[in-house]
Amino acid sequence: MKDKQSDIDANDLFVELKFLQNFMPKENIGPVEILNFLKRHDCFPNASIAYRVLLTIPVPVSSAYRIFLN
């Protein structure tokens, strides 16, 4: 890829996620809240990219999926 901003270095991502565990609020929050936290603090670029990718992947909801199959 030519655009270095969209590349994710696996080692850097691992280190960022380990540091992120210490910086995150201790209450139970979801991936959207984590992404918002990352955007506000703007210091975990690889984690931010990974969460944006994660949140764009469609995940079927099982109840809706069962209705669709019937």
TORDO-836403 format. One line per field, with one value per atom (N, C-alpha, C): residue number from 1; x, z, y; atom name. Coordinates in nm, 2 decimals. Each point is the difference from the previous one (the first is absolute). Example, Ala and Ser with C-alpha at 12.3 -4.5 7.8 and 13.67 -1.06 7.14 Angstrom:
k c(1 / 1 / 1 / 2 / 2 / 2)
x c(1.32 / -0.09 / 0.09 / -0.04 / 0.09 / -0.08)
z c(0.78 / 0.00 / 0.00 / -0.07 / 0.00 / 0.08)
y c(-0.57 / 0.12 / 0.12 / 0.11 / 0.11 / 0.11)
a c(N / CA / C / N / CA / C)
***
This chain:
k c(1 / 1 / 1 / 2 / 2 / 2 / 3 / 3 / 3 / 4 / 4 / 4 / 5 / 5 / 5 / 6 / 6 / 6 / 7 / 7 / 7 / 8 / 8 / 8 / 9 / 9 / 9 / 10 / 10 / 10 / 11 / 11 / 11 / 12 / 12 / 12 / 13 / 13 / 13 / 14 / 14 / 14 / 15 / 15 / 15 / 16 / 16 / 16 / 17 / 17 / 17 / 18 / 18 / 18 / 19 / 19 / 19 / 20 / 20 / 20 / 21 / 21 / 21 / 22 / 22 / 22 / 23 / 23 / 23 / 24 / 24 / 24 / 25 / 25 / 25 / 26 / 26 / 26 / 27 / 27 / 27 / 28 / 28 / 28 / 29 / 29 / 29 / 30 / 30 / 30 / 31 / 31 / 31 / 32 / 32 / 32 / 33 / 33 / 33 / 34 / 34 / 34 / 35 / 35 / 35 / 36 / 36 / 36 / 37 / 37 / 37 / 38 / 38 / 38 / 39 / 39 / 39 / 40 / 40 / 40 / 41 / 41 / 41 / 42 / 42 / 42 / 43 / 43 / 43 / 44 / 44 / 44 / 45 / 45 / 45 / 46 / 46 / 46 / 47 / 47 / 47 / 48 / 48 / 48 / 49 / 49 / 49 / 50 / 50 / 50 / 51 / 51 / 51 / 52 / 52 / 52 / 53 / 53 / 53 / 54 / 54 / 54 / 55 / 55 / 55 / 56 / 56 / 56 / 57 / 57 / 57 / 58 / 58 / 58 / 59 / 59 / 59 / 60 / 60 / 60 / 61 / 61 / 61 / 62 / 62 / 62 / 63 / 63 / 63 / 64 / 64 / 64 / 65 / 65 / 65 / 66 / 66 / 66 / 67 / 67 / 67 / 68 / 68 / 68 / 69 / 69 / 69 / 70 / 70 / 70)
x c(0.08 / -0.08 / 0.09 / -0.05 / 0.08 / -0.03 / -0.12 / -0.05 / 0.04 / 0.11 / 0.05 / -0.10 / -0.09 / -0.09 / -0.10 / -0.02 / -0.10 / 0.07 / 0.13 / 0.07 / 0.00 / -0.01 / 0.01 / 0.12 / 0.09 / 0.11 / -0.05 / 0.01 / -0.05 / 0.07 / 0.13 / 0.07 / -0.04 / -0.01 / -0.05 / -0.14 / -0.09 / -0.14 / 0.00 / 0.08 / 0.01 / 0.04 / 0.10 / 0.05 / -0.11 / -0.06 / -0.11 / -0.11 / -0.04 / -0.12 / 0.04 / 0.13 / 0.04 / 0.00 / 0.05 / -0.01 / -0.14 / -0.08 / -0.14 / -0.08 / 0.03 / -0.06 / 0.02 / 0.11 / 0.03 / -0.07 / -0.02 / -0.06 / -0.15 / -0.06 / -0.15 / -0.07 / -0.12 / -0.08 / -0.03 / -0.01 / -0.01 / -0.15 / -0.09 / -0.14 / -0.01 / -0.10 / -0.02 / -0.06 / 0.08 / -0.04 / 0.01 / -0.08 / 0.00 / 0.10 / 0.01 / 0.10 / -0.02 / -0.12 / -0.03 / 0.06 / -0.03 / 0.06 / 0.15 / 0.06 / 0.14 / 0.06 / -0.07 / 0.04 / -0.01 / -0.11 / -0.01 / 0.11 / 0.04 / 0.11 / 0.13 / 0.02 / 0.12 / 0.01 / -0.12 / 0.00 / 0.02 / -0.05 / 0.02 / 0.15 / 0.06 / 0.14 / 0.11 / -0.04 / 0.09 / 0.14 / 0.02 / 0.14 / 0.02 / -0.10 / 0.01 / -0.05 / 0.09 / -0.05 / -0.03 / 0.08 / -0.02 / -0.13 / -0.02 / -0.12 / -0.13 / 0.02 / -0.12 / -0.03 / 0.09 / -0.02 / -0.07 / 0.06 / -0.05 / -0.15 / -0.03 / -0.14 / -0.09 / 0.04 / -0.08 / -0.03 / 0.10 / -0.02 / -0.10 / 0.03 / -0.09 / -0.14 / -0.03 / -0.14 / -0.06 / 0.07 / -0.06 / -0.03 / 0.04 / -0.03 / -0.14 / -0.09 / -0.13 / -0.01 / -0.07 / -0.02 / -0.15 / -0.04 / -0.15 / -0.05 / -0.12 / -0.06 / -0.08 / 0.02 / -0.06 / -0.15 / -0.07 / -0.15 / -0.05 / 0.07 / -0.04 / 0.04 / 0.11 / 0.05 / -0.10 / -0.06 / -0.09 / -0.13 / -0.05 / -0.12 / 0.02 / 0.12 / 0.04 / -0.01 / 0.05 / 0.00 / -0.13 / -0.10 / -0.13 / -0.08)
z c(0.00 / 0.00 / 0.00 / -0.07 / -0.01 / 0.12 / 0.05 / 0.10 / 0.14 / 0.06 / 0.12 / 0.12 / -0.01 / 0.10 / 0.02 / -0.11 / 0.01 / 0.03 / 0.00 / 0.03 / 0.16 / 0.04 / 0.14 / 0.02 / 0.09 / 0.04 / 0.11 / -0.01 / 0.10 / 0.13 / 0.00 / 0.13 / 0.07 / -0.08 / 0.06 / 0.05 / -0.07 / 0.04 / 0.13 / 0.02 / 0.12 / 0.12 / -0.02 / 0.11 / 0.03 / -0.10 / 0.02 / 0.08 / -0.03 / 0.07 / 0.14 / 0.03 / 0.13 / 0.08 / -0.05 / 0.06 / 0.02 / -0.10 / 0.00 / 0.12 / 0.04 / 0.11 / 0.13 / 0.01 / 0.12 / 0.00 / -0.12 / -0.02 / 0.00 / -0.03 / -0.02 / 0.14 / 0.00 / 0.12 / 0.04 / 0.13 / 0.05 / -0.02 / -0.03 / -0.01 / -0.14 / -0.01 / -0.12 / -0.11 / -0.11 / -0.11 / -0.13 / -0.10 / -0.13 / -0.09 / -0.12 / -0.10 / -0.05 / -0.01 / -0.05 / 0.10 / 0.13 / 0.10 / 0.00 / -0.02 / -0.01 / -0.11 / -0.12 / -0.12 / 0.03 / 0.07 / 0.04 / 0.09 / 0.10 / 0.09 / -0.08 / -0.10 / -0.08 / -0.08 / -0.06 / -0.07 / 0.08 / 0.13 / 0.09 / 0.04 / 0.02 / 0.05 / -0.11 / -0.12 / -0.11 / 0.02 / 0.07 / 0.03 / -0.03 / -0.05 / -0.04 / -0.14 / -0.10 / -0.14 / -0.06 / 0.04 / -0.05 / 0.06 / 0.13 / 0.06 / -0.05 / -0.03 / -0.06 / -0.14 / -0.08 / -0.13 / 0.01 / 0.10 / 0.02 / 0.04 / 0.09 / 0.05 / -0.11 / -0.08 / -0.12 / -0.09 / -0.03 / -0.08 / 0.06 / 0.13 / 0.08 / -0.01 / 0.01 / 0.01 / -0.14 / -0.11 / -0.13 / -0.05 / 0.07 / -0.04 / 0.05 / -0.09 / 0.04 / 0.08 / 0.11 / 0.08 / 0.01 / -0.05 / 0.00 / 0.15 / 0.02 / 0.12 / -0.01 / 0.09 / -0.01 / -0.01 / 0.07 / -0.01 / -0.13 / -0.05 / -0.14 / -0.10 / 0.02 / -0.10 / 0.00 / 0.11 / 0.01 / -0.08 / 0.02 / -0.07 / -0.15 / -0.04 / -0.14 / -0.06 / 0.07 / -0.05 / -0.01 / 0.08 / -0.01 / -0.11)
y c(-0.12 / 0.12 / 0.12 / 0.10 / 0.13 / 0.09 / -0.01 / 0.09 / -0.05 / 0.05 / -0.06 / 0.02 / 0.10 / 0.02 / -0.12 / -0.07 / -0.11 / -0.14 / 0.00 / -0.12 / -0.02 / -0.12 / -0.04 / -0.09 / 0.05 / -0.09 / -0.08 / -0.13 / -0.10 / 0.02 / 0.02 / 0.02 / 0.13 / 0.10 / 0.13 / -0.01 / -0.07 / -0.02 / -0.08 / -0.10 / -0.08 / 0.09 / 0.08 / 0.09 / 0.10 / 0.06 / 0.10 / -0.06 / -0.12 / -0.07 / -0.03 / -0.04 / -0.02 / 0.13 / 0.11 / 0.13 / 0.05 / -0.03 / 0.05 / -0.06 / -0.13 / -0.06 / 0.08 / 0.07 / 0.08 / 0.13 / 0.06 / 0.13 / 0.00 / -0.11 / -0.01 / 0.01 / 0.06 / 0.00 / -0.14 / -0.03 / -0.13 / -0.06 / 0.09 / -0.06 / -0.07 / -0.08 / -0.08 / 0.09 / 0.01 / 0.08 / -0.08 / 0.04 / -0.07 / 0.06 / -0.06 / 0.04 / 0.14 / 0.05 / 0.13 / 0.10 / -0.02 / 0.09 / -0.01 / -0.11 / -0.01 / 0.08 / -0.01 / 0.08 / 0.15 / 0.04 / 0.14 / 0.05 / -0.09 / 0.03 / 0.02 / -0.09 / 0.00 / 0.13 / 0.04 / 0.13 / 0.12 / 0.00 / 0.11 / 0.02 / -0.11 / 0.00 / 0.00 / -0.04 / 0.01 / -0.05 / -0.11 / -0.04 / -0.15 / -0.07 / -0.14 / -0.02 / 0.04 / 0.00 / -0.14 / -0.10 / -0.13 / -0.06 / 0.02 / -0.05 / 0.07 / 0.13 / 0.07 / -0.05 / -0.03 / -0.06 / -0.14 / -0.08 / -0.13 / 0.00 / 0.09 / 0.01 / 0.05 / 0.09 / 0.05 / -0.11 / -0.09 / -0.12 / -0.09 / -0.03 / -0.09 / 0.04 / 0.13 / 0.05 / 0.01 / -0.02 / 0.00 / -0.14 / -0.10 / -0.14 / -0.04 / -0.03 / -0.04 / -0.13 / 0.01 / -0.12 / -0.03 / -0.12 / -0.03 / -0.01 / 0.05 / -0.02 / -0.13 / -0.10 / -0.13 / 0.00 / 0.08 / 0.00 / 0.05 / 0.10 / 0.05 / -0.10 / -0.07 / -0.10 / -0.12 / -0.04 / -0.11 / 0.04 / 0.12 / 0.05 / 0.00 / 0.04 / 0.01 / -0.14 / -0.10 / -0.14 / -0.06 / 0.04 / -0.05 / 0.05)
a c(N / CA / C / N / CA / C / N / CA / C / N / CA / C / N / CA / C / N / CA / C / N / CA / C / N / CA / C / N / CA / C / N / CA / C / N / CA / C / N / CA / C / N / CA / C / N / CA / C / N / CA / C / N / CA / C / N / CA / C / N / CA / C / N / CA / C / N / CA / C / N / CA / C / N / CA / C / N / CA / C / N / CA / C / N / CA / C / N / CA / C / N / CA / C / N / CA / C / N / CA / C / N / CA / C / N / CA / C / N / CA / C / N / CA / C / N / CA / C / N / CA / C / N / CA / C / N / CA / C / N / CA / C / N / CA / C / N / CA / C / N / CA / C / N / CA / C / N / CA / C / N / CA / C / N / CA / C / N / CA / C / N / CA / C / N / CA / C / N / CA / C / N / CA / C / N / CA / C / N / CA / C / N / CA / C / N / CA / C / N / CA / C / N / CA / C / N / CA / C / N / CA / C / N / CA / C / N / CA / C / N / CA / C / N / CA / C / N / CA / C / N / CA / C / N / CA / C / N / CA / C / N / CA / C / N / CA / C / N / CA / C / N / CA / C)
***
